[in-house]
Amino acid sequence: MDANSFHHFSPRQRYRGRSHVSLNFGCWISITCVIVLSLGCTRSTDFPSRPIAIICPWSAGGGTDRVARQMAVELEAELGVPVNVINATGGGGVTGHTRGAQARGDGYTLSMITVELSMLHWRGLTNLTHRDFAPLQLLNRDAAALFVRGDSQYQSLDDLRDAIADAPKRLKASGTAYGGIWHIAVAGWLDSQSLAADDATWISINGAGPSIQELLAGGVDFICCSLPEADAVVAGGQVRCLGVMADSRIRGFEKVPTFIEQGHRWSIAGWRGLAAPSDTPKERIDLLGGAIDKITRGETFQSFMASSGFDMSLENAGQFAETLERQDELFGNILTQPAFQSVSGEQFGPMMFPIMIAVGIAIVSCLVAREVLSDYHDHGMENRQDTAGEEPFFPGRSLGVLFALVFYWFVSEPLGFILSAILILGGLLVLFRVPRVTAMVVAITASVVTYQVFAILLRVPLPRGFLEW
Amino acid sequence: MTEMILQAAQQTLLDPMVWCVVIGSAIYGIFIGAMPGLSATMGVALFVPLTFWLDPLPALAGIVTMVACAIFAGDIPTTLVRMPGTPASAAYADDAYALSRRGEARTTLGVMLWFSVTGGLFGAVVLMLLGNQLAKMAGWFSVSEYFWLYLMGLSCAVIVGGSSIPRSLLGLLIGMMFSTVGLSAVHSQARFTFGQPELFQGINFIPAMIGLFGLSEVLRGAAGRLNGGEPQPTEASGAILPPAIQLFSRRFRAWLRSSTIGALVGILPGAGADIASWVSGAVSKRRSKQPENYGNGSTECIADACAANSASLAGAWIPALVFGIPGDSVTAIVIGVLYMKNLKPGPEIFEAQGVLVFSLYIVFILANLVMLPIGLLAIRAGGWVMRIPRSVLLPIILLLCIVGSFAASGSLFDVALMAAFGLIGLVCERYKISIGAMVLGMILGGPLEERFVQTLAGSGGSPLALVNRPVAALLAIICFGVWLSVAVSSFRKSRLSATSIGLPIERS
């Protein structure tokens, strides 16, 4: 129907060019668009009535992401609205947790929160604490465990501890980046054995996988990570587990002794849970909590967790809140120790590498500048003639493209993706002298198709705007 | 053994479910790869919840096919609109787009498809014959070896990209500088964030890449003549594959070399398709009789890089299956799926799950074969893009730039980043600074620094630690050799041009 109305207006438009009619025409089009777009768009006050996003602070494919995606699938079935996972990664978890905490507290943005939430603020990386979240449910805990190579001389925890005590800072360990959960697990263990937290040199390697490889390659003497992460190499005999830092043996890994059994009173675990921003209304928290509770008791989720090797540990909102409080205190105690206050490896501080590169850039820039100048000398005159004779040059159009981007930045949140896309596409097409009817048809079709493909099919959370669409 | 292979073949090829999943995920993979900003990893992550209801083999088959197709499909927008779908395509984006502007888009895509398929098949055969043995290679690589490997990848970008060595090097260094923004992975300290929480995550290379290549092209295109005038990518009709097959038979040895490089690089966890692509491009340029074509529309560079990046895919499965160590983000998901299906990765998977492993090999071959017809269809469909007038196409590309940069982490900040890099791309283009090298610098800068600091931290600061392991020393010698040969040849070139002042000099 709207297509017909374009045809009706188009011939006049072509002949008259820019006139008052074009304004009327524009108004007409906009009104038609709004009407067409709002058709079939029901705004309901029921919760939930539109897609929910779960923010995962870790990358796609990791353990947290897998739990989040499984949860998303089941929440979708439970709540009847699409549930999408957004991987807001980087910054050691700062990025994702910040986005999750700062999201609108309307229950449509949930977060997978992980143990790093209790650690980051103690390390001065963020002001965010667990108080910025309303906890929904604790899902699992992964106890830390120590691993050495299969052919290592260390047969027990005592062997390893004695070796560390004999030659402080000689043994190298890894498992995660500096200040990560597994690092703190090792530091806390050493502390519980009356050793200094940095008596084992920590090599900052991101992730358990690369750390295991470093252990295999002989670059470090022992590593700390969770049991399922090293399961394959333990089963293959390349790596041996010395013990798990848990109060009792872990389901599925019954052969692994705990630290406490070996007389080392120390246990620590990473955890994952779901939470919402702290200003989310109570009734929505209860509704979501109920749905999540039902899922976690269901067989599908439990078998997923069991087969993935995640040690399921459920706590409802109230218990989870208490746990968070205790965790915060625990990590505060460890992270405020002097061993953690000094920066690791000051001689290779964070600015060393950027300075090396900056020096490189300075030197190479000189070389490039020389080349550019000599090019200019050789070809300067020709170039100037070239540009004069050859091509019409419309910098205004490029500015139009940039303006479209700035415009999108400002209006996409309030107007939603489809309307903003139609506006910038339409504007640019008209700027590029495309006949207006074509411009309108292209703008609307391209925007709607893009929205369908990315938001509906590929689950990209494009902004929805005031039309909730 | 034969029995197991037969059983595996039966399980794979006679199961309609496997066929359905393979064909379906081939189409899905092509689609994901062709959309800018959507990576194979994201496609696989979206697919994972579905695997819950699938048997292990169809589930793995879906992932294998999807990734193979996505890596090829990344070449389609690279060629047609100069927007690399994957970082692996950034190595030859300029070549592909230059060819496309000469009206050779279809032939170029044909070459990409053919060499991706054959490279992928080579990778599958390597996985099949040597998988278990080659897994040991991962055990030789400690942080110091990785340091040299990454440095070699970066050096290769300097050799391949751009119009002169200093200009590629400058692009690379600028890219590495951008990689230092955000929370330093190895020190866990914030750098250059200016108190902005968004900058903590660092500069995501996907929006940066879309801006550098895609947006800068839109900006440039918008300023130029929109109809006629400047040669625009035109659609040539005619055969797609025959020229590629001719090239293949002519350059069989080069193909073998590139695929081998790809397969070896792929086996190392943490070094994937993008390094494979650059390294084999560089080797190809050093061995080529017309190195001046590289970066300027060289089919040889495209063929070699495509073969290498596809050959590297199967390799990444080796450490995943044998050690449970993910070779890349996709195999990280694969390990999750294996666990979910109660299949534990580890050396014994070859005995305990022999039939499944053989089926997996067959699936690798099947996936690459299925990619051929579906890729051809995609190339034909891509032809429609070429018929759209430039004045309509440019705004649509802009929209895709916006959505693609938003898609990776769902944040408007990335859209702004894309816009900024569009302008940087424009400036770099003006001074012919290699933006392909800049993208690789952004990807590998972080890991390089990590390995460097880790090695030094482990040795208490002695730089000797970088070379005191045999494999590291070997890699270091290769690296220095490469630099020396580059320095010598560029010195000769400058001597040559210095002596020929006054004569007309061909410059690109």
Interface residues (C-beta under 8 A of the other chain):
Chain A: A53 S59 A60 G61 G62 G63 D65 R66 R69 Q70 A72 V73 V85 I86 N87 A88 T89 G90 G91 G92 V94 T95 T98 R99 R123 L125 T126 K172 A177 Y178 G179 G180 T201 I203 S204 I205 N206 G209 P210 I212 Q213 E214 L216 A217 G218 G219 V220 P228 E229 A230 D231 A232 V233 A235 G236 G237 Q238 T300 F304 S307 S308 G309 V343 S344 G345 Q347 F348 G349 P350 M351 M352 F353 P354 I357 A358 G360 I361 V364 S365 L367 V368 E371 V372 D375 D378 H379 E391 P392 F393 F394 P395 R397 S398 G400 V401 L402 A404 L405 V406 Y408 W409 S412 E413 A421 I424 L425 L428 L429 F432 R433 V434 T438 V442 A443 A446 S447 T450 V453 F454 L458 R459 V460 P461 L462 P463
Chain B: I32 M35 L38 T41 M42 V44 A45 L46 V48 P49 F52 A138 G139 W140 F141 S142 V143 S144 E145 S164 P166 R167 L169 L170 L173 I174 M176 M177 T180 G182 L183 S184 A185 V186 H187 S188 Q189 A190 R191 F192 P197 E198 F200 Q201 G202 N204 L215 V218 L219 R220 A222 A223 G224 R225 L226 G229 E230 P269 G270 P319 V322 F323 G324 I325 P326 S329 V330 A332 I333 I335 G336 Y339 M340 K341 N342 K344 P345 G346 P347 E348 P389 S391 V392 L394 P395 I396 L398 L399 L400 I402 V403 F406 A407 S409 G410 S411 L412 V415 A416 A419 L423 Y431 I433 G445 E449 E450 F452 V453 Q454 L456 A457 G458 G461 I505 R507
